[in-house]
Amino acid sequence: MGIHPRTRRVGLRLRVVLGLALLPMLMGASARSTNFEVEAPTPEIAQQVARYAEHYRDEIARRWLGEPLPDWPRPCAIRIKMTGGEAGGVTSFGFGRGKMLDQEMSLEGRLDRILASALPHEITHTIFASYFGGPLPRWADEGASLLSEDRRERLRHEQFAADLLARSGGWALGELFTIEEYPQDLMGFYGQGYSVSRFLVEMGGRPRFLAFLRDGMKHNWDAATRAHYGFTNTRELDRAWRSWHLVASRTMPTEPSPGDALVVRAQSPHDHDSR
Ligand SMILES: [Zn+2]
């Protein structure tokens, strides 16, 4: 959260020294849409990211909540850093009195990977933050966000889950559900979170998954498991997930994810790096 204001201050000081002519190169460009304010190296990238962000916000909210999200009172800031590699992102939220008060997103990587993987992932976090008005259990927040990513990324996490199970057996679900801090085995954690989220959504649909999370956070996970999935407790659910995983990890859902649904014709990142 502290990065943004600091960058701005440095920018202002440089402006005085170097003059206005150099500003566009130092500050990049920005684009504003109804719900997003994007800072990126070029106006084209800023506009493209803003367009995709609005599209994903609408599409992912419809998938999960059955309707679009109302416009946010303040736009979500997105800062884009172009690098040659895989995409990654982080979104920080401020919550208060059961509401999401502010949010800020940073994304970096190749533009085509940002658009197909990191952006739909982070947008899913923003939809859950708005819907729940507070932080979600990590495994579900990450797992459900991964479900929005493109096929390539989902296959990678399928593999992380398989590797984790082969290596250590993974977390018992009763334990996974209560993990609050990211554990050291981050890939295993993302892999299992993804696989369990996929299992629960395929078994009972998205509304049930959300109701399960709400109940689990408020009461306890055994009771929520019983109420929403009909298993006696998380141990029974754990057993069911493991048998499902043996088969399902080799097949992908036929429904395209939000990240699959757009044909991404992104500009080569090298066009921008040279600036
Ligand atoms: Zn995430």
Residues whose N, C-alpha, C, O or C-beta is under 5 A from the ligand:
A	BS01	ZN	E142 S145
